[in-house]
Structures are given as structure tokens and as C-alpha cells.
Amino acid sequence: MAKDKSSYQEDTLTRRREDLQEPPMYKVLLHNDDYTTMDFVVMILETVFGKNTDEATRIMLNVHNQGQGVAGIYTREIGETKVAVVHRMARKNQFPLKCSLEKVS
């Protein structure tokens, strides 16, 4: 006996939902250098990554003391956009600040 139309639709919806997965996440890393000012890094963390001043200062000090720090965790596309914005703002202000993506393991 054939299935009715509504049964086929339910099977399709169930199958599609099962195939969906969370996208992989990426850490956006800021890297220390000897030229970019601490104030500029805090401003980047506040404006690009939406951090409050205390959190931005904590991350900036971690970057300064450890060589790098996590600015945020995002999907790849959002992370790539944030990296590009940071690089554009740094170049515009004549700083060599580096930012990169690292897949969350």
C-alpha cells in the first residue's frame, strides 16, 4: 500500500533535520607586536568584537604577556570578516597589528 502525501513530507523534514550540523567554530586571535599601542588594541576589541572596557583590557594584557589572545569565537565567515576589519583599521592607523583564525578543536 502506498504512503499518503503527508507521510512523505514528514519523512523528508525529519531526514533534513538529522543531516544538519552546527558549523565549525573558529577563534579569532590577536598577535602581539612592538608597535601597536595598547589603547588601539583595546579600541579594536571594543568596536570590532563588542567587548566592554574591562574585558578588552584583560584580553589586551593577555595578548601583550602571552604573545596572542582570543578576541572571540565565531563561524569561519564571521571570523574572516572580523580579521579583515581589524587589518583594515590597523593599516589605516599605521599599525602592524596581526589577527588570524584558528579552528576550535
PATI-680806 format. One record per atom (N, C-alpha, C, O, CB): residue number from 0; atom name; x, y, z. Coordinates in steps of 0.1 Angstrom, whole numbers, plus 5000, padded with zeros to 4 digits. Glycine has a CB too. Layout:
REM PATI-680806
[rec NUM, "CA", [X, Y, Z]] ...
REM end
This chain:
REM PATI-680806
[rec 0, "N", [5008, 4988, 5000]] [rec 0, "CA", [5000, 5000, 5000]] [rec 0, "C", [5009, 5012, 5000]] [rec 0, "O", [5019, 5013, 5007]] [rec 0, "CB", [4991, 5000, 5012]] [rec 1, "N", [5005, 5022, 4992]] [rec 1, "CA", [5013, 5035, 4991]] [rec 1, "C", [5011, 5044, 5003]] [rec 1, "O", [5000, 5044, 5009]] [rec 1, "CB", [5010, 5042, 4978]] [rec 2, "N", [5022, 5051, 5006]] [rec 2, "CA", [5020, 5061, 5017]] [rec 2, "C", [5013, 5073, 5012]] [rec 2, "O", [5013, 5077, 5001]] [rec 2, "CB", [5034, 5065, 5023]] [rec 3, "N", [5006, 5079, 5021]] [rec 3, "CA", [4999, 5092, 5017]] [rec 3, "C", [5009, 5103, 5017]] [rec 3, "O", [5020, 5102, 5022]] [rec 3, "CB", [4987, 5095, 5027]] [rec 4, "N", [5005, 5114, 5011]] [rec 4, "CA", [5013, 5125, 5008]] [rec 4, "C", [5019, 5131, 5021]] [rec 4, "O", [5031, 5135, 5021]] [rec 4, "CB", [5006, 5136, 5001]] [rec 5, "N", [5012, 5133, 5032]] [rec 5, "CA", [5017, 5139, 5044]] [rec 5, "C", [5028, 5130, 5050]] [rec 5, "O", [5037, 5136, 5056]] [rec 5, "CB", [5005, 5140, 5054]] [rec 6, "N", [5027, 5117, 5049]] [rec 6, "CA", [5038, 5108, 5054]] [rec 6, "C", [5051, 5111, 5047]] [rec 6, "O", [5062, 5111, 5053]] [rec 6, "CB", [5034, 5094, 5052]] [rec 7, "N", [5051, 5113, 5034]] [rec 7, "CA", [5063, 5116, 5026]] [rec 7, "C", [5069, 5129, 5031]] [rec 7, "O", [5081, 5130, 5033]] [rec 7, "CB", [5060, 5116, 5011]] [rec 8, "N", [5061, 5139, 5033]] [rec 8, "CA", [5066, 5152, 5037]] [rec 8, "C", [5072, 5151, 5051]] [rec 8, "O", [5083, 5157, 5053]] [rec 8, "CB", [5054, 5162, 5038]] [rec 9, "N", [5067, 5143, 5060]] [rec 9, "CA", [5072, 5142, 5074]] [rec 9, "C", [5086, 5135, 5073]] [rec 9, "O", [5095, 5139, 5080]] [rec 9, "CB", [5063, 5134, 5083]] [rec 10, "N", [5087, 5124, 5065]] [rec 10, "CA", [5100, 5117, 5063]] [rec 10, "C", [5110, 5127, 5058]] [rec 10, "O", [5122, 5127, 5063]] [rec 10, "CB", [5098, 5105, 5054]] [rec 11, "N", [5107, 5135, 5048]] [rec 11, "CA", [5117, 5144, 5042]] [rec 11, "C", [5121, 5155, 5053]] [rec 11, "O", [5133, 5157, 5054]] [rec 11, "CB", [5110, 5152, 5030]] [rec 12, "N", [5112, 5160, 5060]] [rec 12, "CA", [5116, 5170, 5070]] [rec 12, "C", [5124, 5164, 5081]] [rec 12, "O", [5134, 5170, 5085]] [rec 12, "CB", [5103, 5176, 5076]] [rec 13, "N", [5121, 5152, 5085]] [rec 13, "CA", [5129, 5145, 5096]] [rec 13, "C", [5143, 5143, 5090]] [rec 13, "O", [5153, 5145, 5098]] [rec 13, "CB", [5123, 5132, 5100]] [rec 14, "N", [5144, 5138, 5079]] [rec 14, "CA", [5157, 5135, 5073]] [rec 14, "C", [5166, 5147, 5072]] [rec 14, "O", [5178, 5147, 5075]] [rec 14, "CB", [5156, 5128, 5059]] [rec 15, "N", [5160, 5158, 5067]] [rec 15, "CA", [5168, 5170, 5065]] [rec 15, "C", [5173, 5176, 5079]] [rec 15, "O", [5184, 5180, 5080]] [rec 15, "CB", [5159, 5181, 5058]] [rec 16, "N", [5165, 5175, 5089]] [rec 16, "CA", [5168, 5180, 5102]] [rec 16, "C", [5180, 5172, 5108]] [rec 16, "O", [5189, 5177, 5114]] [rec 16, "CB", [5157, 5179, 5112]] [rec 17, "N", [5180, 5158, 5105]] [rec 17, "CA", [5190, 5150, 5110]] [rec 17, "C", [5204, 5153, 5103]] [rec 17, "O", [5214, 5151, 5109]] [rec 17, "CB", [5187, 5135, 5108]] [rec 18, "N", [5203, 5157, 5091]] [rec 18, "CA", [5216, 5160, 5083]] [rec 18, "C", [5222, 5173, 5087]] [rec 18, "O", [5234, 5175, 5085]] [rec 18, "CB", [5213, 5160, 5068]] [rec 19, "N", [5215, 5182, 5094]] [rec 19, "CA", [5220, 5195, 5098]] [rec 19, "C", [5230, 5193, 5109]] [rec 19, "O", [5228, 5185, 5118]] [rec 19, "CB", [5209, 5204, 5102]] [rec 20, "N", [5241, 5201, 5108]] [rec 20, "CA", [5251, 5201, 5119]] [rec 20, "C", [5255, 5215, 5122]] [rec 20, "O", [5253, 5224, 5114]] [rec 20, "CB", [5264, 5193, 5114]] [rec 21, "N", [5260, 5217, 5134]] [rec 21, "CA", [5265, 5230, 5138]] [rec 21, "C", [5277, 5233, 5129]] [rec 21, "O", [5285, 5224, 5127]] [rec 21, "CB", [5268, 5231, 5153]] [rec 22, "N", [5279, 5246, 5125]] [rec 22, "CA", [5291, 5249, 5117]] [rec 22, "C", [5303, 5249, 5126]] [rec 22, "O", [5302, 5251, 5138]] [rec 22, "CB", [5289, 5263, 5110]] [rec 23, "N", [5315, 5246, 5120]] [rec 23, "CA", [5327, 5246, 5128]] [rec 23, "C", [5330, 5260, 5133]] [rec 23, "O", [5327, 5270, 5126]] [rec 23, "CB", [5339, 5240, 5120]] [rec 24, "N", [5335, 5261, 5145]] [rec 24, "CA", [5338, 5274, 5151]] [rec 24, "C", [5353, 5277, 5150]] [rec 24, "O", [5361, 5268, 5150]] [rec 24, "CB", [5333, 5275, 5165]] [rec 25, "N", [5356, 5290, 5149]] [rec 25, "CA", [5370, 5295, 5148]] [rec 25, "C", [5373, 5305, 5158]] [rec 25, "O", [5365, 5314, 5161]] [rec 25, "CB", [5373, 5300, 5134]] [rec 26, "N", [5385, 5305, 5164]] [rec 26, "CA", [5390, 5315, 5173]] [rec 26, "C", [5396, 5326, 5165]] [rec 26, "O", [5404, 5323, 5156]] [rec 26, "CB", [5400, 5309, 5184]] [rec 27, "N", [5393, 5339, 5168]] [rec 27, "CA", [5399, 5350, 5162]] [rec 27, "C", [5410, 5354, 5172]] [rec 27, "O", [5408, 5358, 5183]] [rec 27, "CB", [5389, 5362, 5159]] [rec 28, "N", [5423, 5353, 5167]] [rec 28, "CA", [5434, 5356, 5176]] [rec 28, "C", [5441, 5369, 5172]] [rec 28, "O", [5442, 5373, 5160]] [rec 28, "CB", [5445, 5345, 5174]] [rec 29, "N", [5444, 5377, 5182]] [rec 29, "CA", [5452, 5389, 5181]] [rec 29, "C", [5466, 5385, 5185]] [rec 29, "O", [5469, 5378, 5194]] [rec 29, "CB", [5446, 5401, 5189]] [rec 30, "N", [5476, 5391, 5177]] [rec 30, "CA", [5490, 5388, 5180]] [rec 30, "C", [5498, 5400, 5184]] [rec 30, "O", [5495, 5411, 5179]] [rec 30, "CB", [5497, 5382, 5167]] [rec 31, "N", [5506, 5398, 5194]] [rec 31, "CA", [5514, 5409, 5199]] [rec 31, "C", [5524, 5414, 5189]] [rec 31, "O", [5530, 5406, 5182]] [rec 31, "CB", [5521, 5405, 5213]] [rec 32, "N", [5527, 5427, 5190]] [rec 32, "CA", [5538, 5433, 5183]] [rec 32, "C", [5544, 5444, 5191]] [rec 32, "O", [5538, 5448, 5201]] [rec 32, "CB", [5534, 5438, 5168]] [rec 33, "N", [5555, 5450, 5187]] [rec 33, "CA", [5562, 5460, 5195]] [rec 33, "C", [5557, 5474, 5191]] [rec 33, "O", [5563, 5484, 5197]] [rec 33, "CB", [5577, 5459, 5193]] [rec 34, "N", [5548, 5476, 5182]] [rec 34, "CA", [5544, 5489, 5177]] [rec 34, "C", [5530, 5493, 5180]] [rec 34, "O", [5527, 5505, 5182]] [rec 34, "CB", [5547, 5490, 5163]] [rec 35, "N", [5521, 5484, 5179]] [rec 35, "CA", [5506, 5487, 5181]] [rec 35, "C", [5504, 5491, 5196]] [rec 35, "O", [5508, 5483, 5205]] [rec 35, "CB", [5497, 5475, 5177]] [rec 36, "N", [5498, 5502, 5198]] [rec 36, "CA", [5496, 5507, 5212]] [rec 36, "C", [5485, 5498, 5219]] [rec 36, "O", [5476, 5493, 5212]] [rec 36, "CB", [5492, 5521, 5212]] [rec 37, "N", [5486, 5498, 5232]] [rec 37, "CA", [5476, 5490, 5240]] [rec 37, "C", [5463, 5497, 5238]] [rec 37, "O", [5452, 5490, 5238]] [rec 37, "CB", [5481, 5490, 5255]] [rec 38, "N", [5462, 5510, 5238]] [rec 38, "CA", [5449, 5517, 5236]] [rec 38, "C", [5443, 5513, 5223]] [rec 38, "O", [5430, 5512, 5223]] [rec 38, "CB", [5452, 5532, 5237]] [rec 39, "N", [5450, 5512, 5213]] [rec 39, "CA", [5445, 5508, 5200]] [rec 39, "C", [5439, 5494, 5200]] [rec 39, "O", [5428, 5492, 5195]] [rec 39, "CB", [5455, 5509, 5188]] [rec 40, "N", [5446, 5485, 5207]] [rec 40, "CA", [5441, 5471, 5208]] [rec 40, "C", [5428, 5471, 5216]] [rec 40, "O", [5419, 5464, 5212]] [rec 40, "CB", [5452, 5462, 5214]] [rec 41, "N", [5427, 5478, 5227]] [rec 41, "CA", [5415, 5479, 5235]] [rec 41, "C", [5404, 5485, 5226]] [rec 41, "O", [5393, 5480, 5227]] [rec 41, "CB", [5417, 5488, 5247]] [rec 42, "N", [5406, 5495, 5219]] [rec 42, "CA", [5396, 5501, 5210]] [rec 42, "C", [5391, 5491, 5200]] [rec 42, "O", [5379, 5490, 5197]] [rec 42, "CB", [5402, 5514, 5203]] [rec 43, "N", [5400, 5483, 5194]] [rec 43, "CA", [5396, 5473, 5184]] [rec 43, "C", [5387, 5462, 5191]] [rec 43, "O", [5377, 5458, 5185]] [rec 43, "CB", [5409, 5466, 5178]] [rec 44, "N", [5391, 5458, 5203]] [rec 44, "CA", [5383, 5448, 5210]] [rec 44, "C", [5369, 5453, 5213]] [rec 44, "O", [5360, 5446, 5213]] [rec 44, "CB", [5390, 5444, 5222]] [rec 45, "N", [5368, 5466, 5216]] [rec 45, "CA", [5355, 5472, 5220]] [rec 45, "C", [5347, 5474, 5207]] [rec 45, "O", [5335, 5471, 5207]] [rec 45, "CB", [5357, 5485, 5227]] [rec 46, "N", [5353, 5479, 5196]] [rec 46, "CA", [5345, 5483, 5185]] [rec 46, "C", [5342, 5471, 5175]] [rec 46, "O", [5331, 5469, 5171]] [rec 46, "CB", [5352, 5494, 5177]] [rec 47, "N", [5352, 5463, 5173]] [rec 47, "CA", [5350, 5452, 5163]] [rec 47, "C", [5344, 5439, 5170]] [rec 47, "O", [5336, 5432, 5164]] [rec 47, "CB", [5364, 5448, 5157]] [rec 48, "N", [5348, 5437, 5183]] [rec 48, "CA", [5344, 5425, 5189]] [rec 48, "C", [5333, 5427, 5200]] [rec 48, "O", [5329, 5417, 5207]] [rec 48, "CB", [5356, 5418, 5195]] [rec 49, "N", [5329, 5439, 5203]] [rec 49, "CA", [5319, 5442, 5212]] [rec 49, "C", [5322, 5440, 5227]] [rec 49, "O", [5313, 5437, 5235]] [rec 49, "CB", [5307, 5434, 5208]] [rec 50, "N", [5335, 5440, 5230]] [rec 50, "CA", [5339, 5438, 5244]] [rec 50, "C", [5337, 5451, 5252]] [rec 50, "O", [5338, 5462, 5247]] [rec 50, "CB", [5353, 5433, 5245]] [rec 51, "N", [5334, 5449, 5265]] [rec 51, "CA", [5334, 5461, 5274]] [rec 51, "C", [5349, 5464, 5277]] [rec 51, "O", [5358, 5457, 5275]] [rec 51, "CB", [5326, 5458, 5287]] [rec 52, "N", [5351, 5476, 5283]] [rec 52, "CA", [5364, 5481, 5286]] [rec 52, "C", [5372, 5471, 5294]] [rec 52, "O", [5384, 5469, 5292]] [rec 52, "CB", [5364, 5494, 5292]] [rec 53, "N", [5366, 5466, 5305]] [rec 53, "CA", [5373, 5457, 5314]] [rec 53, "C", [5378, 5444, 5307]] [rec 53, "O", [5389, 5439, 5308]] [rec 53, "CB", [5365, 5453, 5326]] [rec 54, "N", [5369, 5438, 5299]] [rec 54, "CA", [5372, 5426, 5292]] [rec 54, "C", [5382, 5429, 5281]] [rec 54, "O", [5391, 5421, 5279]] [rec 54, "CB", [5359, 5420, 5285]] [rec 55, "N", [5381, 5440, 5274]] [rec 55, "CA", [5390, 5444, 5263]] [rec 55, "C", [5404, 5445, 5269]] [rec 55, "O", [5414, 5441, 5263]] [rec 55, "CB", [5386, 5456, 5256]] [rec 56, "N", [5405, 5452, 5281]] [rec 56, "CA", [5418, 5454, 5287]] [rec 56, "C", [5424, 5441, 5291]] [rec 56, "O", [5436, 5439, 5290]] [rec 56, "CB", [5416, 5463, 5300]] [rec 57, "N", [5416, 5431, 5297]] [rec 57, "CA", [5421, 5418, 5301]] [rec 57, "C", [5426, 5411, 5289]] [rec 57, "O", [5437, 5405, 5290]] [rec 57, "CB", [5410, 5410, 5307]] [rec 58, "N", [5419, 5411, 5278]] [rec 58, "CA", [5424, 5404, 5266]] [rec 58, "C", [5436, 5410, 5260]] [rec 58, "O", [5446, 5403, 5256]] [rec 58, "CB", [5413, 5404, 5255]] [rec 59, "N", [5437, 5424, 5260]] [rec 59, "CA", [5449, 5431, 5255]] [rec 59, "C", [5461, 5427, 5264]] [rec 59, "O", [5472, 5425, 5258]] [rec 59, "CB", [5446, 5446, 5256]] [rec 60, "N", [5459, 5427, 5277]] [rec 60, "CA", [5471, 5423, 5285]] [rec 60, "C", [5475, 5409, 5283]] [rec 60, "O", [5487, 5405, 5284]] [rec 60, "CB", [5467, 5425, 5300]] [rec 61, "N", [5466, 5400, 5280]] [rec 61, "CA", [5469, 5386, 5277]] [rec 61, "C", [5477, 5385, 5264]] [rec 61, "O", [5487, 5378, 5263]] [rec 61, "CB", [5456, 5377, 5276]] [rec 62, "N", [5473, 5393, 5254]] [rec 62, "CA", [5480, 5394, 5241]] [rec 62, "C", [5494, 5399, 5244]] [rec 62, "O", [5504, 5394, 5239]] [rec 62, "CB", [5473, 5403, 5231]] [rec 63, "N", [5495, 5409, 5252]] [rec 63, "CA", [5508, 5416, 5255]] [rec 63, "C", [5517, 5406, 5262]] [rec 63, "O", [5529, 5405, 5259]] [rec 63, "CB", [5506, 5428, 5263]] [rec 64, "N", [5512, 5399, 5272]] [rec 64, "CA", [5520, 5390, 5280]] [rec 64, "C", [5523, 5376, 5275]] [rec 64, "O", [5533, 5370, 5277]] [rec 64, "CB", [5514, 5389, 5294]] [rec 65, "N", [5513, 5371, 5267]] [rec 65, "CA", [5514, 5357, 5262]] [rec 65, "C", [5518, 5357, 5247]] [rec 65, "O", [5520, 5346, 5242]] [rec 65, "CB", [5501, 5350, 5264]] [rec 66, "N", [5517, 5368, 5240]] [rec 66, "CA", [5521, 5368, 5226]] [rec 66, "C", [5509, 5368, 5217]] [rec 66, "O", [5509, 5372, 5205]] [rec 66, "CB", [5530, 5357, 5223]] [rec 67, "N", [5497, 5363, 5222]] [rec 67, "CA", [5485, 5363, 5215]] [rec 67, "C", [5473, 5360, 5224]] [rec 67, "O", [5475, 5356, 5236]] [rec 67, "CB", [5485, 5352, 5204]] [rec 68, "N", [5461, 5364, 5220]] [rec 68, "CA", [5449, 5362, 5228]] [rec 68, "C", [5437, 5360, 5219]] [rec 68, "O", [5437, 5365, 5208]] [rec 68, "CB", [5448, 5374, 5237]] [rec 69, "N", [5427, 5354, 5225]] [rec 69, "CA", [5415, 5352, 5218]] [rec 69, "C", [5405, 5364, 5219]] [rec 69, "O", [5401, 5368, 5230]] [rec 69, "CB", [5408, 5339, 5223]] [rec 70, "N", [5402, 5370, 5208]] [rec 70, "CA", [5393, 5381, 5207]] [rec 70, "C", [5379, 5376, 5207]] [rec 70, "O", [5370, 5384, 5212]] [rec 70, "CB", [5396, 5390, 5195]] [rec 71, "N", [5376, 5365, 5202]] [rec 71, "CA", [5363, 5359, 5201]] [rec 71, "C", [5362, 5346, 5193]] [rec 71, "O", [5372, 5342, 5187]] [rec 71, "CB", [5353, 5369, 5194]] [rec 72, "N", [5351, 5339, 5194]] [rec 72, "CA", [5349, 5327, 5187]] [rec 72, "C", [5337, 5328, 5178]] [rec 72, "O", [5326, 5331, 5183]] [rec 72, "CB", [5348, 5314, 5197]] [rec 73, "N", [5339, 5325, 5165]] [rec 73, "CA", [5328, 5327, 5155]] [rec 73, "C", [5328, 5316, 5145]] [rec 73, "O", [5337, 5308, 5144]] [rec 73, "CB", [5330, 5341, 5149]] [rec 74, "N", [5318, 5316, 5136]] [rec 74, "CA", [5318, 5308, 5124]] [rec 74, "C", [5330, 5313, 5115]] [rec 74, "O", [5334, 5325, 5117]] [rec 74, "CB", [5305, 5308, 5117]] [rec 75, "N", [5334, 5305, 5106]] [rec 75, "CA", [5345, 5309, 5097]] [rec 75, "C", [5342, 5322, 5090]] [rec 75, "O", [5351, 5331, 5089]] [rec 75, "CB", [5348, 5298, 5087]] [rec 76, "N", [5331, 5324, 5084]] [rec 76, "CA", [5328, 5336, 5076]] [rec 76, "C", [5328, 5348, 5085]] [rec 76, "O", [5334, 5359, 5081]] [rec 76, "CB", [5314, 5334, 5069]] [rec 77, "N", [5322, 5348, 5096]] [rec 77, "CA", [5322, 5359, 5105]] [rec 77, "C", [5336, 5362, 5110]] [rec 77, "O", [5340, 5374, 5111]] [rec 77, "CB", [5312, 5357, 5117]] [rec 78, "N", [5343, 5352, 5114]] [rec 78, "CA", [5357, 5353, 5118]] [rec 78, "C", [5366, 5360, 5107]] [rec 78, "O", [5374, 5369, 5110]] [rec 78, "CB", [5363, 5340, 5122]] [rec 79, "N", [5364, 5355, 5095]] [rec 79, "CA", [5372, 5361, 5084]] [rec 79, "C", [5369, 5376, 5082]] [rec 79, "O", [5378, 5384, 5079]] [rec 79, "CB", [5369, 5353, 5071]] [rec 80, "N", [5356, 5379, 5083]] [rec 80, "CA", [5352, 5393, 5082]] [rec 80, "C", [5359, 5402, 5093]] [rec 80, "O", [5364, 5412, 5091]] [rec 80, "CB", [5337, 5395, 5083]] [rec 81, "N", [5358, 5397, 5106]] [rec 81, "CA", [5364, 5404, 5117]] [rec 81, "C", [5379, 5406, 5115]] [rec 81, "O", [5385, 5416, 5118]] [rec 81, "CB", [5361, 5397, 5130]] [rec 82, "N", [5386, 5395, 5110]] [rec 82, "CA", [5401, 5396, 5107]] [rec 82, "C", [5403, 5407, 5097]] [rec 82, "O", [5412, 5415, 5099]] [rec 82, "CB", [5406, 5382, 5103]] [rec 83, "N", [5395, 5407, 5087]] [rec 83, "CA", [5397, 5417, 5076]] [rec 83, "C", [5395, 5432, 5081]] [rec 83, "O", [5402, 5441, 5078]] [rec 83, "CB", [5388, 5415, 5064]] [rec 84, "N", [5385, 5433, 5090]] [rec 84, "CA", [5382, 5446, 5096]] [rec 84, "C", [5393, 5451, 5104]] [rec 84, "O", [5397, 5462, 5104]] [rec 84, "CB", [5368, 5446, 5104]] [rec 85, "N", [5398, 5442, 5113]] [rec 85, "CA", [5410, 5445, 5121]] [rec 85, "C", [5422, 5449, 5113]] [rec 85, "O", [5428, 5460, 5116]] [rec 85, "CB", [5413, 5433, 5131]] [rec 86, "N", [5425, 5442, 5103]] [rec 86, "CA", [5436, 5445, 5094]] [rec 86, "C", [5434, 5459, 5087]] [rec 86, "O", [5444, 5467, 5086]] [rec 86, "CB", [5439, 5434, 5084]] [rec 87, "N", [5422, 5461, 5083]] [rec 87, "CA", [5420, 5474, 5076]] [rec 87, "C", [5421, 5486, 5086]] [rec 87, "O", [5427, 5496, 5082]] [rec 87, "CB", [5405, 5474, 5070]] [rec 88, "N", [5415, 5484, 5098]] [rec 88, "CA", [5416, 5495, 5107]] [rec 88, "C", [5431, 5497, 5112]] [rec 88, "O", [5435, 5509, 5114]] [rec 88, "CB", [5408, 5492, 5120]] [rec 89, "N", [5438, 5486, 5114]] [rec 89, "CA", [5452, 5487, 5118]] [rec 89, "C", [5460, 5495, 5107]] [rec 89, "O", [5468, 5504, 5110]] [rec 89, "CB", [5458, 5473, 5121]] [rec 90, "N", [5459, 5491, 5095]] [rec 90, "CA", [5466, 5497, 5084]] [rec 90, "C", [5463, 5512, 5083]] [rec 90, "O", [5471, 5521, 5081]] [rec 90, "CB", [5464, 5490, 5070]] [rec 91, "N", [5450, 5515, 5084]] [rec 91, "CA", [5445, 5529, 5083]] [rec 91, "C", [5452, 5537, 5094]] [rec 91, "O", [5454, 5549, 5092]] [rec 91, "CB", [5430, 5530, 5084]] [rec 92, "N", [5454, 5531, 5105]] [rec 92, "CA", [5461, 5539, 5117]] [rec 92, "C", [5476, 5536, 5117]] [rec 92, "O", [5482, 5539, 5127]] [rec 92, "CB", [5454, 5535, 5130]] [rec 93, "N", [5481, 5530, 5107]] [rec 93, "CA", [5496, 5527, 5106]] [rec 93, "C", [5501, 5519, 5117]] [rec 93, "O", [5512, 5521, 5122]] [rec 93, "CB", [5503, 5540, 5105]] [rec 94, "N", [5494, 5508, 5120]] [rec 94, "CA", [5498, 5498, 5130]] [rec 94, "C", [5500, 5485, 5123]] [rec 94, "O", [5492, 5482, 5114]] [rec 94, "CB", [5489, 5497, 5142]] [rec 95, "N", [5510, 5477, 5127]] [rec 95, "CA", [5512, 5463, 5121]] [rec 95, "C", [5504, 5452, 5128]] [rec 95, "O", [5508, 5441, 5127]] [rec 95, "CB", [5526, 5460, 5121]] [rec 96, "N", [5493, 5455, 5135]] [rec 96, "CA", [5486, 5445, 5143]] [rec 96, "C", [5482, 5434, 5134]] [rec 96, "O", [5476, 5435, 5123]] [rec 96, "CB", [5473, 5452, 5149]] [rec 97, "N", [5484, 5422, 5138]] [rec 97, "CA", [5481, 5409, 5131]] [rec 97, "C", [5469, 5402, 5138]] [rec 97, "O", [5468, 5402, 5151]] [rec 97, "CB", [5493, 5400, 5130]] [rec 98, "N", [5461, 5396, 5130]] [rec 98, "CA", [5449, 5389, 5135]] [rec 98, "C", [5448, 5377, 5127]] [rec 98, "O", [5450, 5377, 5115]] [rec 98, "CB", [5436, 5398, 5135]] [rec 99, "N", [5444, 5365, 5133]] [rec 99, "CA", [5443, 5353, 5125]] [rec 99, "C", [5431, 5344, 5130]] [rec 99, "O", [5426, 5347, 5141]] [rec 99, "CB", [5456, 5345, 5125]] [rec 100, "N", [5428, 5334, 5122]] [rec 100, "CA", [5418, 5324, 5126]] [rec 100, "C", [5424, 5311, 5130]] [rec 100, "O", [5434, 5307, 5123]] [rec 100, "CB", [5408, 5323, 5115]] [rec 101, "N", [5419, 5304, 5139]] [rec 101, "CA", [5423, 5291, 5143]] [rec 101, "C", [5411, 5283, 5146]] [rec 101, "O", [5402, 5286, 5154]] [rec 101, "CB", [5433, 5291, 5155]] [rec 102, "N", [5410, 5271, 5140]] [rec 102, "CA", [5398, 5263, 5142]] [rec 102, "C", [5398, 5258, 5156]] [rec 102, "O", [5408, 5253, 5161]] [rec 102, "CB", [5398, 5251, 5132]] [rec 103, "N", [5386, 5258, 5162]] [rec 103, "CA", [5384, 5253, 5176]] [rec 103, "C", [5384, 5238, 5175]] [rec 103, "O", [5377, 5232, 5167]] [rec 103, "CB", [5371, 5259, 5182]] [rec 104, "N", [5392, 5232, 5183]] [rec 104, "CA", [5393, 5217, 5183]] [rec 104, "C", [5384, 5211, 5192]] [rec 104, "O", [5383, 5198, 5193]] [rec 104, "CB", [5407, 5213, 5186]] 
REM end
